[in-house]
Amino acid sequence: MQVKVFESTDMASGLKKVKDELGPDALILSTRTIKNGKLGLLGRPILEITAAIDRSAPLSPAFTLDPSPGFNQVVDDSLDHLLNQSDPAPETTSDHSNHFDSVSANTYSDLTIRNEVNELKDLVKGLAGEISRLDKDNAVVVSGTASAHDDHIFSMLLNRGINVETSKTISDFLRESLSDEEIDSPDIVSSTIIEIIQNLLEISPPLFSSKKDQHRIALVGPTGVGKTTTLAKIAASYLTSHSNSIALITVDTYRIAAVEQLKVYGEIMHIPVDVVISPDQLKHAIDSHRDKNLILIDTAGRSPKDDFCIEELSTFLSPELNIDKHLVLSATSREKELLNTIDRFNSLGLTNTIFTKVDECVDLGIMLNIQIKNKNPLSYITNGQRVPEDLIELSKKTAAELIMSEHQGLLHD
């Protein structure tokens, strides 16, 4: 039996290392989280996975979800039987021309069916591998230094909406870092978790703190996430803390209501609002406001599935315009949808992330789940419709405390 220890920053990449080197039949012997020697408690924890493979005999599956040893062979045999049934009968017509045409058509059909069946084989084998991977993931979750079912820290993190992998990593880290007495102290546990979460989050500095002649910021994202209202909140916040040297531009000509809404905000705040319908008009509008310290650009909501619309938006927000692009996401969306949205909009050259509607979210652990996988730092969250009150400029500490807060009412304090 070959035994090897792997180190990784997270479970997914760690398991991939195990699979790449030892194969899909590798057995996970143990997992533990070790401290980052350079940064100590505030450093990112390192996941250590001990795995083994017996080259002489196949290992028994840890869970019944794992396909049986003959699963792939059964699939192959069944699909081959289906393929044989689909083979065309021999052509018996005496017409040579018709015979040639029929054979050509049947040969083409036969090749098409064979290709489709082979694709089905690959698909089913892929599903079998995915089931095996999920099986191993589950085995890792319930193994380790503390049982997930008995670990109150693990349960608390799950209740905040933090996913299983991150919850277990943080829980194991605490149990290895703190004494039994400290583990029994809710205050120590809470403060330590908040320190860890701070280290896992990337938060951008205040938008206007850097030395820059003019800030240009565009809000992009799916429909219905609150981009226009968020833009107005940022504008109002800037007016109260900086100056009135600001201009609003909208390229959202798809929704007349959005344009009118932004114009109303502009009138209330006494700042100009320009409406543009082409990239050239946007360049001209930016140039006409070169004396302003801040230009905020509103855009139409785009479906993450619509490549054409996202590509069209990229022609407006060309790199030469030096525009910071903040992706606006709703905290009420599902994690898979959010990750897909980030992936599709990243082609625009995103710089930051904003979460809206956090007041409608039962827990905020989803922000941590997303930001661990998202390279674009958080800049703001919004928690209501009030302008500008319901805009929170984040720090790492504020974000971590919100994620671990059991009662979201503190958002309006």
C-alpha positions as CSV (number, residue, x, y, z in Angstrom):
1,M,0.0,0.0,0.0
2,Q,1.3,3.4,-1.0
3,V,0.6,6.2,1.6
4,K,1.2,9.9,0.8
5,V,0.4,13.3,2.5
6,F,-1.0,16.1,0.4
7,E,-1.3,19.8,1.3
8,S,-3.8,22.2,-0.1
9,T,-5.6,25.5,0.6
10,D,-9.0,23.9,0.2
11,M,-10.7,20.5,0.1
12,A,-11.6,20.6,-3.6
13,S,-8.1,21.2,-4.9
14,G,-6.7,18.8,-2.3
15,L,-8.9,15.9,-3.5
16,K,-7.9,16.7,-7.1
17,K,-4.2,16.3,-6.1
18,V,-5.0,13.0,-4.5
19,K,-7.0,11.8,-7.6
20,D,-4.3,13.0,-10.1
21,E,-1.5,11.3,-8.3
22,L,-3.1,8.2,-6.8
23,G,-6.1,7.7,-9.0
24,P,-9.9,7.6,-8.3
25,D,-9.6,4.5,-6.0
26,A,-7.4,6.3,-3.5
27,L,-8.5,6.0,0.1
28,I,-8.6,9.1,2.4
29,L,-7.1,8.0,5.7
30,S,-7.3,11.3,7.5
31,T,-7.6,15.1,7.1
32,R,-6.4,17.8,9.4
33,T,-5.9,21.6,9.3
34,I,-2.5,22.9,10.1
35,K,-1.5,26.5,10.9
36,N,0.3,28.7,8.4
37,G,3.7,29.1,10.1
38,K,4.2,32.6,8.7
39,L,1.0,34.2,9.8
40,G,-0.1,32.0,12.7
41,L,-3.8,32.4,13.6
42,L,-4.4,35.0,11.0
43,G,-2.8,33.0,8.2
44,R,-4.8,30.9,5.8
45,P,-5.2,27.4,7.3
46,I,-3.5,24.6,5.2
47,L,-5.5,21.4,4.7
48,E,-3.4,18.2,5.1
49,I,-4.8,15.1,3.5
50,T,-3.3,11.6,4.1
51,A,-4.3,9.2,1.4
52,A,-3.4,5.7,0.3
53,I,-3.8,3.4,-2.6
54,D,-3.5,-0.4,-2.7
55,R,-2.1,-1.3,-6.1
56,S,-2.6,-5.0,-5.6
57,A,-6.4,-5.0,-5.1
58,P,-9.3,-2.7,-5.5
59,L,-10.5,-0.9,-2.4
60,S,-14.0,-1.3,-1.0
61,P,-16.2,1.7,-1.4
62,A,-16.8,3.8,1.7
63,F,-20.4,4.5,0.8
64,T,-23.1,2.6,-1.1
65,L,-23.4,5.6,-3.5
66,D,-20.1,4.4,-5.1
67,P,-20.9,2.5,-8.3
68,S,-20.3,-1.3,-8.1
69,P,-17.0,-2.6,-9.6
70,G,-18.8,-3.8,-12.7
71,F,-20.9,-0.7,-13.2
72,N,-19.0,0.7,-16.2
73,Q,-18.9,-2.8,-17.9
74,V,-22.7,-3.2,-17.4
75,V,-23.2,0.2,-19.0
76,D,-20.9,-0.7,-21.9
77,D,-22.7,-4.0,-22.5
78,S,-26.2,-2.4,-22.4
79,L,-25.2,0.4,-24.8
80,D,-23.5,-2.1,-27.1
81,H,-26.7,-4.2,-27.2
82,L,-28.7,-1.0,-28.0
83,L,-26.2,-0.3,-30.8
84,N,-26.5,-3.7,-32.3
85,Q,-30.3,-3.4,-32.3
86,S,-30.0,-0.2,-34.2
87,D,-27.9,-1.7,-37.0
88,P,-29.8,-1.5,-40.3
89,A,-30.9,-4.7,-42.1
90,P,-29.1,-5.6,-45.3
91,E,-30.4,-4.0,-48.5
92,T,-31.9,-6.6,-50.9
93,T,-33.1,-4.4,-53.8
94,S,-31.8,-5.2,-57.2
95,D,-31.5,-1.5,-58.2
96,H,-27.8,-0.8,-58.0
97,S,-28.3,2.9,-57.8
98,N,-30.9,2.7,-55.1
99,H,-28.7,0.1,-53.3
100,F,-25.7,2.5,-53.3
101,D,-27.8,5.4,-52.0
102,S,-29.4,3.2,-49.3
103,V,-26.1,1.8,-48.2
104,S,-24.6,5.3,-48.0
105,A,-27.5,6.6,-46.0
106,N,-27.5,3.6,-43.7
107,T,-23.8,3.9,-43.2
108,Y,-24.1,7.5,-42.3
109,S,-27.0,6.7,-39.9
110,D,-25.0,3.9,-38.4
111,L,-22.0,6.1,-37.8
112,T,-24.2,8.7,-36.3
113,I,-25.8,6.2,-33.9
114,R,-22.4,4.8,-32.9
115,N,-21.1,8.2,-32.2
116,E,-24.1,9.0,-30.1
117,V,-23.8,5.8,-28.1
118,N,-20.1,6.3,-27.5
119,E,-21.0,9.8,-26.2
120,L,-23.5,8.2,-23.9
121,K,-20.9,5.8,-22.6
122,D,-18.6,8.7,-21.8
123,L,-21.4,10.6,-20.1
124,V,-22.4,7.7,-17.9
125,K,-18.8,7.0,-17.0
126,G,-18.4,10.7,-16.1
127,L,-21.4,10.5,-13.9
128,A,-20.0,7.4,-12.2
129,G,-16.8,9.3,-11.5
130,E,-18.8,12.2,-10.1
131,I,-20.7,9.9,-7.8
132,S,-17.4,8.4,-6.6
133,R,-16.0,11.9,-6.0
134,L,-19.0,13.0,-4.0
135,D,-18.7,9.8,-2.0
136,K,-15.1,10.6,-1.1
137,D,-16.1,14.2,-0.2
138,N,-18.7,12.9,2.2
139,A,-16.2,10.5,3.7
140,V,-13.9,13.4,4.4
141,V,-16.6,15.5,5.9
142,V,-17.6,12.9,8.5
143,S,-14.1,11.9,9.3
144,G,-11.3,13.9,11.1
145,T,-10.7,15.1,14.6
146,A,-14.3,15.8,15.5
147,S,-17.6,14.3,14.3
148,A,-19.6,16.8,12.3
149,H,-22.7,15.7,14.1
150,D,-21.3,16.4,17.5
151,D,-19.3,19.6,16.7
152,H,-21.3,22.6,17.9
153,I,-18.8,25.0,16.1
154,F,-19.4,23.1,12.8
155,S,-23.2,23.3,13.3
156,M,-23.1,27.0,14.1
157,L,-21.1,27.8,11.0
158,L,-23.5,25.8,8.9
159,N,-26.4,27.7,10.4
160,R,-24.9,30.9,9.2
161,G,-25.0,29.6,5.7
162,I,-21.3,28.7,5.4
163,N,-20.9,25.7,3.2
164,V,-19.8,22.3,4.6
165,E,-16.2,22.4,3.4
166,T,-15.4,25.8,4.8
167,S,-17.3,25.1,8.0
168,K,-15.3,21.9,8.7
169,T,-12.0,23.6,7.8
170,I,-12.7,26.5,10.3
171,S,-14.0,24.1,13.0
172,D,-11.0,21.8,12.8
173,F,-8.7,24.8,12.8
174,L,-10.2,26.1,16.0
175,R,-10.1,22.7,17.7
176,E,-6.4,22.4,16.9
177,S,-5.6,26.1,17.8
178,L,-7.5,26.6,21.0
179,S,-7.4,24.8,24.3
180,D,-10.4,22.9,25.7
181,E,-11.1,25.8,28.0
182,E,-11.0,28.3,25.1
183,I,-13.3,26.1,23.0
184,D,-15.9,26.3,25.8
185,S,-15.8,30.1,25.7
186,P,-18.4,31.5,23.2
187,D,-16.7,34.9,23.2
188,I,-13.2,33.4,22.4
189,V,-14.7,31.1,19.7
190,S,-16.7,33.9,18.1
191,S,-13.8,36.4,18.0
192,T,-11.4,33.7,16.6
193,I,-13.9,32.8,13.9
194,I,-14.3,36.4,13.0
195,E,-10.5,36.8,12.7
196,I,-10.3,33.7,10.4
197,I,-13.1,35.0,8.2
198,Q,-11.4,38.4,7.9
199,N,-8.4,36.6,6.6
200,L,-10.5,34.7,4.0
201,L,-12.1,37.8,2.7
202,E,-10.8,40.4,0.2
203,I,-12.3,43.9,0.8
204,S,-11.4,46.8,-1.5
205,P,-10.5,50.1,0.2
206,P,-13.0,52.9,0.0
207,L,-13.6,53.8,-3.6
208,F,-12.4,57.4,-3.3
209,S,-9.4,57.0,-0.9
210,S,-6.7,56.5,-3.6
211,K,-4.9,59.3,-5.3
212,K,-6.6,59.6,-8.6
213,D,-7.7,62.5,-10.7
214,Q,-11.1,61.1,-11.7
215,H,-12.9,57.9,-10.6
216,R,-15.0,56.2,-13.2
217,I,-17.3,53.4,-11.9
218,A,-19.8,51.3,-13.8
219,L,-22.3,48.9,-12.2
220,V,-23.0,45.8,-14.1
221,G,-24.9,42.6,-13.4
222,P,-28.1,40.6,-14.0
223,T,-31.6,42.2,-14.1
224,G,-33.4,42.9,-10.9
225,V,-30.4,43.1,-8.5
226,G,-30.8,46.9,-7.8
227,K,-28.0,48.5,-9.9
228,T,-29.8,51.9,-10.4
229,T,-30.7,52.3,-6.7
230,T,-27.2,51.2,-5.7
231,L,-25.7,53.8,-8.0
232,A,-27.9,56.5,-6.5
233,K,-26.8,55.4,-3.0
234,I,-23.1,55.6,-3.9
235,A,-23.7,59.1,-5.5
236,A,-25.5,60.4,-2.4
237,S,-22.9,58.9,-0.1
238,Y,-20.2,60.7,-2.1
239,L,-22.0,64.0,-1.9
240,T,-22.3,63.9,1.9
241,S,-18.6,62.9,2.5
242,H,-16.7,64.5,-0.4
243,S,-18.1,67.0,-2.9
244,N,-20.7,67.6,-5.6
245,S,-18.2,67.1,-8.4
246,I,-20.0,64.1,-9.8
247,A,-21.9,63.1,-12.9
248,L,-24.2,60.2,-13.7
249,I,-24.4,58.4,-17.0
250,T,-26.8,55.7,-18.0
251,V,-26.5,53.3,-21.0
252,D,-29.7,51.5,-19.8
253,T,-32.0,52.5,-22.7
254,Y,-33.8,49.1,-22.5
255,R,-35.9,50.3,-19.5
256,I,-37.4,53.8,-19.8
257,A,-38.3,53.6,-16.1
258,A,-34.7,53.1,-15.1
259,V,-33.6,56.2,-17.1
260,E,-36.4,58.3,-15.5
261,Q,-35.6,56.9,-12.1
262,L,-31.9,58.0,-12.4
263,K,-33.0,61.4,-13.7
264,V,-35.2,61.9,-10.6
265,Y,-32.2,61.1,-8.4
266,G,-30.1,63.5,-10.4
267,E,-32.6,66.3,-9.9
268,I,-32.9,65.7,-6.2
269,M,-29.1,65.7,-5.7
270,H,-28.5,68.5,-8.3
271,I,-26.1,66.5,-10.4
272,P,-26.1,66.0,-14.2
273,V,-27.5,62.9,-15.8
274,D,-26.5,61.9,-19.4
275,V,-28.2,59.2,-21.4
276,V,-26.1,57.5,-24.1
277,I,-27.0,54.8,-26.6
278,S,-23.6,54.1,-28.2
279,P,-19.9,53.6,-27.2
280,D,-19.0,56.8,-29.0
281,Q,-21.6,58.7,-27.1
282,L,-20.3,57.3,-23.8
283,K,-16.8,58.4,-24.6
284,H,-18.1,61.9,-25.5
285,A,-20.1,62.1,-22.2
286,I,-17.1,61.1,-20.2
287,D,-14.9,63.7,-21.9
288,S,-17.5,66.4,-21.3
289,H,-17.3,65.7,-17.6
290,R,-13.5,65.7,-17.4
291,D,-13.8,68.3,-14.6
292,K,-15.7,66.0,-12.4
293,N,-14.1,63.9,-9.6
294,L,-16.5,61.0,-10.0
295,I,-18.4,59.5,-12.9
296,L,-21.0,56.8,-12.1
297,I,-22.3,54.7,-15.0
298,D,-25.5,52.7,-14.9
299,T,-26.0,49.8,-17.3
300,A,-28.9,47.6,-18.4
301,G,-29.3,44.2,-16.7
302,R,-27.9,41.4,-18.7
303,S,-28.6,37.7,-18.5
304,P,-25.5,35.7,-17.7
305,K,-26.6,33.2,-20.3
306,D,-26.7,35.9,-23.1
307,D,-23.2,36.1,-24.5
308,F,-24.2,38.6,-27.2
309,C,-25.5,41.1,-24.6
310,I,-22.5,40.8,-22.4
311,E,-20.2,41.3,-25.5
312,E,-22.3,44.3,-26.5
313,L,-21.8,45.8,-23.0
314,S,-18.0,45.2,-23.3
315,T,-17.9,47.5,-26.4
316,F,-19.2,50.3,-24.1
317,L,-16.8,49.6,-21.2
318,S,-13.6,49.4,-23.2
319,P,-10.3,49.2,-21.3
320,E,-9.1,52.5,-22.7
321,L,-11.8,54.3,-20.8
322,N,-10.3,53.2,-17.5
323,I,-13.6,52.3,-15.8
324,D,-13.8,50.3,-12.6
325,K,-16.5,47.6,-13.1
326,H,-18.4,46.5,-10.0
327,L,-20.5,43.4,-10.4
328,V,-23.8,43.7,-8.5
329,L,-25.2,40.5,-7.1
330,S,-28.3,39.7,-5.0
331,A,-27.5,37.9,-1.7
332,T,-30.8,36.1,-2.1
333,S,-29.6,34.2,-5.1
334,R,-28.4,30.6,-5.0
335,E,-24.6,30.0,-4.8
336,K,-24.4,28.1,-8.1
337,E,-26.2,31.0,-9.9
338,L,-23.9,33.6,-8.3
339,L,-20.8,31.7,-9.3
340,N,-22.1,31.3,-12.9
341,T,-22.9,35.0,-13.0
342,I,-19.3,35.9,-11.9
343,D,-17.8,33.6,-14.4
344,R,-19.8,35.0,-17.3
345,F,-19.4,38.7,-16.4
346,N,-15.6,38.3,-15.7
347,S,-15.1,38.8,-19.4
348,L,-15.8,42.5,-18.8
349,G,-12.7,42.8,-16.6
350,L,-14.4,43.1,-13.3
351,T,-12.7,44.9,-10.4
352,N,-15.1,44.6,-7.5
353,T,-18.3,42.9,-6.2
354,I,-21.3,44.5,-4.5
355,F,-24.0,42.4,-2.7
356,T,-27.5,43.8,-2.5
357,K,-30.7,42.8,-0.7
358,V,-28.8,41.4,2.3
359,D,-31.8,42.5,4.5
360,E,-33.8,39.9,2.6
361,C,-31.3,37.1,3.2
362,V,-31.8,34.8,6.2
363,D,-28.0,34.3,6.6
364,L,-25.0,35.9,5.0
365,G,-22.6,32.9,4.9
366,I,-23.2,32.8,1.2
367,M,-21.0,35.9,0.9
368,L,-18.1,34.0,2.3
369,N,-18.8,31.0,0.2
370,I,-18.7,33.2,-2.9
371,Q,-15.8,35.4,-2.1
372,I,-13.5,32.5,-1.3
373,K,-13.9,31.6,-5.0
374,N,-14.2,35.1,-6.3
375,K,-11.0,37.1,-7.1
376,N,-12.9,40.4,-7.2
377,P,-13.0,42.0,-3.7
378,L,-16.1,43.3,-2.0
379,S,-16.7,47.0,-1.9
380,Y,-20.3,47.6,-0.7
381,I,-23.4,45.8,0.5
382,T,-26.9,47.2,0.5
383,N,-29.6,46.4,2.9
384,G,-32.8,48.2,1.8
385,Q,-34.3,50.9,-0.4
386,R,-33.3,54.0,1.5
387,V,-30.9,56.4,-0.3
388,P,-28.2,56.7,0.9
389,E,-28.8,55.1,4.4
390,D,-29.0,51.5,3.2
391,L,-25.4,51.4,1.8
392,I,-22.6,49.9,3.9
393,E,-19.0,50.6,3.0
394,L,-17.3,47.4,4.1
395,S,-14.2,46.6,6.1
396,K,-13.0,43.1,6.7
397,K,-14.1,43.3,10.3
398,T,-17.6,44.6,9.4
399,A,-18.1,41.9,6.8
400,A,-17.0,39.1,9.1
401,E,-19.2,40.3,11.9
402,L,-22.2,40.5,9.5
403,I,-21.6,37.0,8.3
404,M,-21.5,35.6,11.8
405,S,-24.4,37.7,13.1
406,E,-27.4,35.7,14.0
407,H,-29.8,38.6,13.8
408,Q,-29.6,40.7,10.6
409,G,-31.4,43.6,12.4
410,L,-28.1,45.2,13.3
411,L,-27.8,46.2,9.6
412,H,-30.1,49.1,10.3
413,D,-28.5,50.2,13.5
